[in-house]
């Protein structure tokens, strides 16, 4: 969690995002998300600038769903 918080803090300092959406295998470990925003804020240059952090909704199926929608929306 420390390395993830440092990474997200650095991304926040560079890009100033409104939020992060974490997915894949990481989203299946709730202990990683616990207090992550507070840890990210410790690595931000501006106090209170930590973006919101969300867990994905579609789970590991997001890529498959996106590919299926792409083929439906762009038939050959």
N, C-alpha and C positions, 0 to 999 in steps of 0.2 A: 504494500500500500504506500510505503514511503516513496519508492521510485515512481509509482504512478502519479502520486500527488505532486512530486517535483516536475515530472513531465508535463502534466496538465497546467501547473503553475507557469512553466516556461511558455507553453502555447498561449496561455492567457496574456502574458506580458507582451508577446509578439503580435497576436491577432485580435485580442480583446473580444472573444466570442460571448454571446449571450447565454449559451448553454453547451454542454457536451452530452451526447447520447452514447452510452457504453453498451456494447453488444457482444455477440459471440460467446465463447466460453466464460469470459469475464462476468457476463451478466448472470451467470448461474451461481456465482459465489457472493451471497449477500454480505458476508463479512468484509469484502473489499469495498462495498459501497457505504458501509457504516462510517459516519463522520468524515467521509472523503472530502467533502466541500471545505470543512474546517482546515484540513491538512493542506488542501490546495491554496487556501487563502494565506497560509504561512509563507508560501513561495511567490505571492503576487507583490509587485512593486507598490500598488495602490491598495491601501487597506479597504476592505469591503468590496473589492473588485472581483472576487471569485464568482465565476459563472455557476448557474444551476447545473446539476448533474442528474440526468435521467437514466433509467434502465430502459432498454429497448422493449417494445411491445410484441414484436413478431418472433422473438427468440431466434433460434438458429435457422429458421426457415426463411428469413428475409431475402436471401439471395435467390432462392428457388422461386419465391413469390414474385420477385422483381423480374426474373427471366421469363416467367410465364406471362406476366402482364406485358412485357416487351413484345412477345410473340403475338399476343392478342391485339395490341394496339398498332402493330406494324406488320400486317400479314404480307407474305411475299407473293 
